[in-house]
Amino acid sequence: MGSKAQALLEGLTRWWGSKRVVTTADFESMALVLLSGKGEASGVALASRLLAAYAGLPRVDQRRFFDLLATRFGPNLETVRRAAADFLQALDPESAAHLHDVAEPRRQELIRRMNLAPSGTPQLVRMREDLLTAMREDPSLAAVDADFRHLFASWFNRGFLALQRIDWSTPAHILEKIIRYEAVHAITSWDDLRLRLEPPDRRCFAFFHPALSGEPLIFVEVALTQEVPSSIAPLLGGARVPMAPARATTAVFYSISNCQRGLRGISFGNFLIKQVAEDLKRELPSLSTFVTLSPLPGFCRWLATNRGESEGPAETALRTAVDPIDRPDWHRAPPRALRETLSRAAVRYLFDAKDPSGKPLDSVARFHLGNGARLERLNWMGDFSEKGLAEGAGFMVNYLYDLAAVEDNHEAFANHGEIVASPEVQRLRRTLETKPG
């Protein structure tokens, strides 16, 4: 960039910085100048100004900013058409590379250049949080979100992530975030957190990224036991006697929490679980079983839909059979028939309820099965907390990570939609062929 152009860019940056109100036209002008500029120092200054101006916007103006990204900073379709025609005629690497370049939306490069600003990455993560909120009202912004996800998948790939153990000596500001971000079993106090971190048979691990200093991306809490647990209460209870880690045979992943909403859809959990399992195996050779104790968060919502909206024979029978769960304290003395009906319904939910892409409707099942885990066991009254009853009718699920089989299980699930399940679960599923619900 020539000295005159550089001076003009620096002057514009100062002028925009002096404005109290930044309009949509200002944003477009700043973005165009940022895209056209080559000076690193001025680019950093302008990226900082653009991000600062965005941070001061009310929600309605944030929406206008995203509309601007969607409508004014996509690919030039006529240029793409000509490049595609040139490629079809030439069929050579050069024309293919040119087609790739012109097909990329300009907003991807704009996001890259905004990332030049100091603390640009965390600001862009927060910007995507706002974008996800805006998408609830305007699904047409999905194209903008696809560009954020594309870039974040590169910036936050496994090679940039650092695995750290979280224990009672971890700095307090990180421990506070563990309390705040815990999404499965709420941490009610510092004493509660201490029970999860300090005993020798407890572990917690988190992924960190150098651009988000002191901010965990995802963390997993682990209990070392001698058996596969069926209930969460004994794992979280304060009265239990801790066990020497060398005596443990089972590592139980009982809580996995994503911390950054702006990174939703960026895969960390599969790397985290496998890395932690491998590290624990090296530390404690006595460990032979790696299993989760997971919630069934979408079950009651699915059950309500099947009870209330469908009128087929199976749905009518199911609705009648599970009516008792509408009564207060139904879980205190449930009849055996209700347990059997709900268990069959839960298996049906896990195997047959699908999202629009054909994957399991339950988000936790989708995550673990997609990582290559085996559906091992369904646990009746595994979680009788208020949340566990309201979301999963008290059920919890064990997903088994057989380190020698996870790749084969993943391939079966990803390529054929096959859910690998234990003989116990398969037997329960077969009862669906002869009984209602």
Summary of the structure (lengths in Angstrom):
residues: 437
radius of gyration: 26.0
end to end distance: 70.2
largest distance: 82.9
contacts: 1329
relative contact order: 0.07
helix: 58%
strand: 11%
